[in-house]
């Protein structure tokens, strides 16, 4: 690794050098985006599908073999040391949720939904962009972004593998609204729909949300959708298709909203981040 504690890289290749089975002294979080490869880990082999996370613990042998070079092999790789995770664990042991999945010399595999994986990729690109920047507060923002990246991935895995626990914790209407929006961000989120799904009046939903969060519900949904659109665009999805997927049937409405939120067009935003 270049830094002492962590590194993150995005790769897109049509050919890769032959790499023998190797090990690291740190945890590897491998996010498979696209391509046709065979992963070899600890003497086992399998073919990952887009949206797959593999957590490989220190000193476990692994390598990837490219099968089809006509398709771009795209992936994120995030490396982090045990010492750094232990430091974070002084704040919350939740940081060790995924590394603990590899206890007893195991590796861990999880498949995300398309929406979840778009979010992860967006946060990965944001972290890479910050690492290559020279903006005020860069070092502090990098630490915050690393923390957010680890916890976001961990929370998604936890909630997918512990659905009953999440449901039990969702006792307030506000929490229920937030969770429903996050799980159905690509669907109709009108007040009529929320009222039907959450068994509460439209007025009560709107009032509780604004009272608790400080912003109107429709503004929150718009911001959330634009963030999801941004993440999907950074992951390589077609811009017009992304707009339609997340509820913008009129591209000009999406374009104006995106520029208002991020200060530049979707294409310019994507090009400026990915060129780093």
C-alpha positions in Angstrom: 0.0 0.0 0.0 1.1 3.6 -0.6 -0.3 5.0 2.6 0.2 3.5 6.0 -3.5 2.7 6.8 -5.7 2.4 3.7 -5.9 2.7 -0.1 -8.7 2.7 -2.7 -8.4 2.2 -6.4 -10.8 1.9 -9.4 -9.6 -0.3 -12.3 -10.9 -0.8 -15.8 -8.9 -3.2 -18.0 -9.3 -5.4 -21.0 -6.2 -7.4 -20.1 -4.3 -7.9 -16.9 -0.9 -9.4 -16.2 -0.8 -13.0 -15.0 -0.6 -12.8 -11.3 0.3 -15.7 -9.1 -1.5 -16.4 -5.9 -0.4 -13.8 -3.4 -1.3 -12.5 0.1 -1.4 -9.1 1.8 -0.8 -7.9 5.4 -4.2 -6.0 5.3 -7.8 -6.6 4.6 -8.9 -6.4 1.0 -12.5 -5.3 0.2 -13.0 -6.3 -3.5 -16.0 -4.9 -5.3 -16.7 -6.5 -8.7 -18.4 -4.2 -11.2 -18.2 -5.9 -14.5 -16.3 -8.3 -16.7 -15.7 -12.0 -17.0 -13.1 -13.4 -14.5 -12.6 -16.3 -12.3 -11.6 -15.5 -8.7 -9.3 -18.0 -6.9 -9.3 -17.6 -3.1 -7.8 -20.0 -0.6 -7.8 -22.8 -3.1 -11.4 -22.3 -4.2 -12.6 -20.7 -7.4 -15.8 -19.0 -8.5 -17.1 -16.5 -11.0 -18.4 -13.2 -9.4 -21.4 -11.3 -10.8 -21.8 -7.5 -10.9 -22.5 -6.1 -7.4 -20.4 -8.7 -5.5 -18.3 -7.8 -2.5 -15.5 -10.1 -1.4 -13.7 -9.5 1.9 -10.3 -11.2 2.0 -8.5 -11.3 5.3 -4.7 -10.8 5.7 -2.4 -13.6 4.6 -5.0 -15.4 2.5 -3.9 -16.5 -0.9 -5.9 -15.1 -3.9 -5.7 -14.0 -7.5 -8.0 -13.2 -10.4 -7.8 -14.8 -13.9 -9.3 -12.9 -16.8 -11.5 -15.2 -19.0 -12.8 -12.8 -21.7 -10.8 -9.7 -22.7 -13.5 -8.3 -24.9 -15.3 -7.1 -21.9 -13.9 -4.4 -19.6 -12.9 -5.9 -16.3 -14.0 -3.2 -13.8 -13.7 -3.3 -10.0 -13.0 -1.2 -6.9 -10.4 -2.4 -4.4 -10.2 -1.0 -0.9 -7.3 -2.0 1.4 -7.2 -1.3 5.1 -4.9 -2.4 7.9 -6.0 -4.2 11.0 -4.3 -1.5 13.1 -6.5 1.2 11.5 -9.7 -0.8 12.0 -8.7 -1.4 15.6 -8.3 2.4 16.0 -11.7 3.0 14.5 -13.1 0.3 16.8 -12.2 2.4 19.8 -15.1 4.7 18.6 -17.4 1.8 17.6 -16.9 -1.9 17.2 -19.3 -1.7 14.2 -16.2 -0.9 12.1 -15.1 -4.5 12.6 -18.4 -6.0 11.5 -17.2 -7.1 8.1 -13.6 -8.0 9.1 -15.1 -10.2 11.8 -16.9 -12.1 9.0 -13.5 -13.4 8.0 -12.6 -14.8 11.4 -11.2 -18.4 11.6 -9.5 -18.0 8.2 -12.6 -17.5 6.1 -13.4 -15.0 3.3 -16.7 -13.3 3.0 -19.0 -12.8 0.0 -22.1 -10.6 -0.3 -24.2 -9.6 -3.3 -25.7 -6.1 -3.3 -28.8 -4.8 -5.1 -28.2 -2.5 -8.0 -29.2 0.6 -6.0 -27.0 -0.4 -3.1 -24.0 -1.0 -5.4 -24.5 2.3 -7.1 -24.3 4.0 -3.8 -21.1 2.2 -2.8 -19.5 3.1 -6.1 -20.5 6.7 -5.7 -18.9 6.9 -2.3 -15.8 5.1 -3.7 -15.4 7.7 -6.4 -15.9 10.5 -3.9 -13.1 9.2 -1.8 -10.8 8.8 -4.8 -11.6 12.3 -5.9 -10.8 13.7 -2.4 -7.5 11.7 -2.3 -6.4 13.3 -5.6 -7.6 16.8 -4.6 -5.8 19.7 -2.9 -8.8 21.3 -1.3 -9.1 22.9 2.1 -9.7 20.2 4.8 -8.6 17.4 2.4 -7.0 15.2 5.1 -9.9 15.5 7.5 -12.4 14.9 4.7 -10.5 11.8 3.6 -10.8 10.3 7.1 -14.5 11.1 7.2 -15.0 9.6 3.8 -13.1 6.4 4.7 -15.2 6.0 7.9 -18.4 6.7 5.9 -17.4 4.2 3.2 -16.7 1.4 5.7 -19.9 2.0 7.7 -22.1 2.3 4.6 -21.0 -1.0 3.2 -21.2 -2.6 6.7 -24.7 -1.3 7.3 -26.0 -2.6 3.9 -24.7 -6.1 4.7 -26.0 -6.0 8.2 -29.5 -4.9 7.2 -29.6 -7.5 4.4 -28.6 -10.3 6.7 -30.6 -9.1 9.8 -34.0 -8.0 8.4 -36.0 -8.8 11.6 -33.6 -6.7 13.7 -34.0 -3.7 11.5 -37.8 -4.0 11.5 -37.9 -4.2 15.3 -35.8 -1.1 15.6 -38.0 0.9 13.2 -40.4 2.0 15.9 -41.0 5.6 15.0 -42.8 7.0 12.0 -39.9 9.1 11.0 -37.6 6.1 11.0 -40.1 4.2 8.9 -40.3 7.0 6.4 -36.5 7.1 6.0 -36.2 3.4 5.6 -39.1 3.2 3.1 -37.6 6.0 1.0 -34.1 4.3 1.0 -35.6 1.0 -0.1 -37.9 2.4 -2.7 -36.0 5.4 -4.1 -36.6 4.3 -7.7 -40.4 4.1 -7.2 -43.3 6.5 -6.7 -42.8 8.3 -3.4 -45.7 10.6 -3.4 -47.5 11.4 -0.2 -50.4 9.2 -1.3 -48.1 6.2 -1.6 -46.3 6.8 1.6 -49.6 7.2 3.5 -50.9 3.9 2.1 -47.7 2.0 2.8 -47.0 3.4 6.3 -50.6 3.5 7.4 -50.6 7.2 8.4 -52.2 10.3 7.1 -50.5 12.5 4.5 -50.6 15.5 6.8 -49.1 13.5 9.7 -46.3 12.1 7.5 -45.4 15.5 6.1 -45.6 17.2 9.5 -43.5 14.6 11.4 -40.8 14.5 8.7 -40.4 18.3 8.5 -40.6 18.7 12.3 -37.9 16.0 12.8 -35.5 16.7 9.9 -35.9 20.4 9.4 -36.5 20.1 5.7 -39.7 19.3 3.7 -40.2 15.7 2.6 -40.2 16.5 -1.1 -36.9 18.3 -0.9 -35.4 15.3 1.0 -36.6 12.9 -1.7 -35.2 15.1 -4.5 -31.8 15.3 -2.8 -31.8 11.6 -2.2 -32.7 10.8 -5.8 -30.1 13.2 -7.2 -27.5 11.5 -5.0 -28.5 8.1 -6.3 -28.4 9.4 -9.9 -24.9 10.8 -9.3 -23.7 7.5 -7.9 -25.2 5.5 -10.8 -23.6 7.9 -13.4 -20.2 7.6 -11.7 -20.5 3.8 -11.9 -20.7 4.1 -15.7 -24.5 4.0 -16.3 -26.0 5.9 -19.2 -27.0 9.4 -18.0 -30.4 9.6 -19.7 -31.3 6.0 -18.6 -30.3 6.9 -15.0 -32.6 9.9 -15.0 -35.5 7.9 -16.2 -34.8 5.0 -13.8 -35.0 7.4 -10.8 -38.2 9.1 -11.8 -37.2 11.9 -14.2 -39.4 11.3 -17.3 -38.4 14.8 -18.5 -34.6 14.9 -19.0 -34.5 18.7 -18.9 -36.1 18.7 -15.4 -33.4 16.2 -14.3 -30.6 18.3 -16.0 -31.7 21.5 -14.2 -32.0 19.8 -10.9 -28.6 18.2 -11.2 -26.9 21.4 -12.1 -28.6 23.2 -9.2 -27.4 20.5 -6.8 -23.9 19.9 -8.0 -23.0 23.1 -9.9 -22.3 21.4 -13.2 -23.8 19.2 -15.8 -24.0 15.4 -15.2 -21.5 14.7 -18.0 -19.0 17.4 -16.8 -19.3 16.2 -13.2 -18.6 12.6 -14.3 -15.7 13.5 -16.5 -14.0 15.7 -13.9 -14.1 13.0 -11.2 -13.2 10.0 -13.4 -10.2 11.6 -15.1 -8.5 11.5 -11.7 
